[in-house]
Amino acid sequence: MATSPTTEVFIQGITRDGRTFRPSDWAERLAGVMSPFRPGGAQPGSYLSYSPWCFPTFMGGVKCVVVNSALRDHNVMAWDFCMNFAKDNDLQMVEACLLPDRPGA
């Protein structure tokens, strides 16, 4: 069976010692800062939506930010900012990939 490289890093709102990360809107703040980094670059009004390369979500009841590896290819400093944010705040990170929704699901 062939393995594919992971395409996303999930920054979880849980510290390595199991505490919930605060402030409670950290994921929206981080994703908001990354909103200009998107395919085609920043456009007028792009700050009004999250980048497809960095967006908040919930996984298993835990607030997360999904950071796509395309961000690293587009702007390594933006990628490093996200990774260093997680490291500096001792947040758990998991490499994985989002699966597309099933048709009709």
Buried (B, 14 or more C-beta within 10 A) or exposed (E): EEEEEEEBBBBBBBBEEEEEBEEEEBBBEBBBBBBBBBEEEEEEEBEEEBBEBBBBBEBEEBBBBBBBBBBBEBBEEBBEBBBEBBEEBEBBBEEEBEEEEEEEE
